[in-house]
């Protein structure tokens, strides 16, 4: 297949594209380039040809001849959503729907959308794909709104699939230190101290970045009737952890790291997720658990001798980088790049 992957300069996208090429696909990337300076280590043997373009400017002509789109490019977490306010909906909801609309207009058959288990928000007991959603943030709400619009577009010749990913962890050349395990591992290495500001009781489903890539590859390889109009939670039941367990796992990997907890936190998001559907329909299983992910990060930190400047720098934290682009005037209020005079 000829596949367009949006967000190939991102944490997940840079890992996915080479794997799809290994599978024999022709891969083209699309990325606006917000995070190009966030390069932690040289871990990629192949990088795809990447179109430097905002997904909001994508046209049907850009997608002529493609068989599939994997839509990964959005503003990537709650703090960025808080920074830009309603613009989150313009980019994450309307922007992603726009990509789907032009893909359908171009005759693209398969559309794989990166959703999130954050749509569940706060949940009693265990949740699966049939459970009610309860998003607590603009980020989570946009994920669910986009899913609903995709189902309206589904039909003959256009087959969308939504993957509700658990919270990602693990090493990537375009590393993120603003997601929970990666952040705690960085603190354990740089500070030798993890001081939690909450009691760590909320539940979080976790999944390694490479296991997310595995799920995408399985969707693309599956008969289209198995995945068209379907939503799948991505992760494994064994990788449901409390935040406290995540912190304890990280601290155990880094000798000499001190660990402490605080009172119950204000963030009440807590959800324990089931993954029976993706296991039964696609034969998916996770190759990575939390301890393996912490060990992988430890090995990377040893290799590059991670320093505090890199860990705390804007290159690996989405909020810091977007704020920098706004404060320096490199992007306008709508997060479009400003043109530089020749």
N, C-alpha and C positions, 0 to 999 in steps of 0.2 A: 504493500500500500504506500501511497504518498501521503505523508502525515504532516500537518502543521501543528507545532507545539507552541503555545503562547507562554511567555515567561521563562524562556530558556536561559536567561541570565540570573535566574533565581535559585534558591536553596534546593528545591526539588527538580526544577526544570533542567538544570545542568546535569543532574544525574540521569534523568529519564532519557534524554535525547540519544546519548551514545548507546544505551541499552536497546532502544528501538532500532537503531542502525545495526546492532549485532543480530537482531531478529530478522534482518533482511529488508527492512522498510527504508524508503527514501524519506529523510526527515529534513524539514525546514523549520527554523525557529523564528519567533517574533517576540521582540522585547523592546520596550521604550528606553531601557538603559538606566533606570534610577539607581541600580545597585551594582554597577559595573566595577566599582572600586572595592567591592567586598570579596576579595580573593584570598583565601586562607592558606591553601597549599596546592601543589600541582598534582591533582588526582584524576585528570581526564586525559585519555589518549586520543579521543575524537571529540570534536565540537562541530555542530551542524552549521551550515550557512544560516545566518540570522538576519532577518529583516528588522531594521531599526525603525520601529513605528509604534505609535500608541494604538492599543486595540480599539479605541473609540474611533479611530480614523480608518480602520480596516474596511475594504470594499470587496464586493463579490469578485471583481477582477483579480484581486490579490489571491483569491482562493480557487481560481480556475484550475481544474485538473487534479485537485486534491481529493482523496478518498475519505480522510478522517481529520478531525480536529481534536486535540487534547487541550482544553481550556484551563490553564493554571494561573494566568496573569490577573491579579487583583491586588488591592491594598490588603496587606496580609495579616493584620491583627487588630485587636481592640484599641490599643493606645493610638495607633495611627487614625483609626476611625474617630476617636475622641478629638484628635487634633484638627481634622478637616471637616468634621460635622456632617451636614447633609450631603456633602460631596461624596461621601462613602456610597450613598445610594446611586449617584450618577455614574460612578465608576464600577462598583462591584455588582450592582444589579443591572442598571440600564446598559452599562458597557459590556457585560458578559452576555446579556440578551442580544445586544447588537452583533456580537461575534457569531452567535448562533443564527441570527437572521440572515447575515450575509453568507454564512456557510450553507444554509438551506437554499438560498437564492443561487449559489454557485453550483448546486448539485452535489454537495458533500454528503455522503451517506451516513457516516458515523460521527457522533459528537460526544466526547467524554468530558464531563464537567466535574471539576474539583470542588465538591461541597465539603461539609464538615459536621462532625458529631456535635459541634457547638449548637446546632439547631435544637438539641434536646434541652439545653439550658439547665434547669433544675428539675429533677425527676425523682419520684419515689420508686424504689425498687429498680428493676432492670428494664431497659428499653430496647426495642428493635425497630425495624423499618416501618412497622405498622403503628407504632406508638405516637401519641400526640406530641407535637413539638412545642417548645417553650423557650425560644431564643431570648437571651437577656441583654444582647448588645446589637448595635447596628450591623456589625460583622455577621453575626449569626442570622439576623433577620434577612439580610441580603441573600445569604446562601439559600434560605428557604424560598424566598420570593423568586429567585432565579430558577430553582427547580420547578416551581409551579408554572412558570412561563414556558419552560422547555417542554413540559408535558402537553401544553396547548399546541405546540408546534409539531409534535411528533406525528408521524403518518408515513404514508407511502414515500419511500425515497429519503426520509430523514429520521434517523434513529438515535435519539439522545439517551445517555446513561449518566446518572449522578452517583459519584462515589463520596460518601460521607466519611471522610478520613478522621481517624483518631488524632490526638495531638502527636505531631511528628517529633522524632528525636534522631540523633546520630550525626555522623560526620558528613560534610559536603564541602567541596572546594569553595563554594559560595556559602560559607557557614552562616548560620543565624545563632546568636547568643541571647535572643529575646523569647525563646520558648523554653519550657520549664526544665527539662533534663539538661539540655545544652547549657543553659544559664547556670544551673547548680554545679555542673561539672567544671565550668570556667571559674566559678567562685572557689571551688575546692582546690583547683590548681593554683590560681593566682593568690588567693587570700588565705588558703588553708582553713577556711571558716565558712560555714553555711549557717546564717542566722535567719531562720524563718520568721516572718512577721505574723504568721497564723499558726493554728494548732495542727494544720495539715490533714484534717479529717475529710475534706471533699474528695470524691472519687473522680478519676480521670482515666479514660481509655488512652493507651499509648500505642504508637506504631512507628517502626523504624522507617526512615525515608526510602530505603531500598525496598521495603515491603510495600509501600505505596506504589512504587514503580512496578513491582511485580503484579499488583492488582490491575493497574492500567494495562499492562501487557496481556493479561488474561482476558480482560474485556475486549480488547482489540482482536484477539485471536478467537474469541467465542463466536459461534453462529449468531447472526444478528438478531434472530428471533428470541434468543435467550437473554439479551441485554437491552433490547429496545424498550424505552419507556420505564426502565427499572432503576431503582435506587438500592445501593449496597452500602452497608456499614463496612469500613475497612479497618481491620485489626484482628485481635483474638481475645477470647474471654480471659485467657491467662494473663493478658497484658492490661487488665483493669487494675489500677493501683490507686491507693490514696496518695495524696500529695506527700504525706509523711513517709510512706513506703518508698516513693521516688527519691526523696532526700536521703533516706537511710541507705538505699542502694548506691547512690552516688558517693556518699561519705565512706562507705565500705571499700570502694574502689581506689580511693585516694588516701594513702596512709598519712596519719597526722592531721587529718581534717576534723575540726571540731564542728559539732552539730547541735543547734538549739532550736526550740520552738516557742511561739508566742501564744497569745490568746486567740479565740475564734476570730476569723477574719471577716471583712465586709463582703468579700466575693463569695456569694452563696451558690455559685454554679457547682453542681455535683450530679454526675450521671454515670451509671454502670451499664455498659452496652453489651448486647449480644451480637454475635457475628455468624449465626447459623446459616443465614441465607447465602452469603458469599462462599462459605465453605461447601455448601451442598450444590449450589448452582454452578460455580466456577472451579471448584476443587482448590480453593485458596487456603493457604496456611502461612503463618508468619515464620520467617527464618530467624528472626532476631527477637531476643527479650531485652529487658531493661539493663540487666547486668552486662550483657554483651555490648550494648550500645555505650554504656559508661566506659567499658574497657577500650572500645574502639576510639572514643574521644581521648582517653588518657594516652593512647599510643600516638595519636596525632599531635597532642600537646607536647609530648616528649620529642617527637620528630622535629617540630618547628620551634621548640622552646617558646611556647606561647607567653607573651608578656602582657602586662596590665594595659599598656597603651592599645594593643590590638584588641584585647578582650573588651575593654570599655569604649573603644572607638566607634565612630558612626558607621564604619563599613559593614558591621555585622549586627547592627540593631536598626530595624526598620524605622522606628520613630525618630531616632537621632538623624538618620540620613534624610528623611523627608523634611524634617524641620530645617536642616541645613540648606537644602535646595530652595525652600521657601525664603528663609532669612537672607540668603545671598542673592535672591532674585533670579536664580537660574530657571525656575519654573514660575508660572503665573498662579493666580488664586485657584484656577481649575486644574492645576498640576499638568499643564501642557508646557513643554520646553519653550523658552523664549529664544527667538532667533538672534544669532550673533552676527553683527554687521561684518561683511567681508573686508 
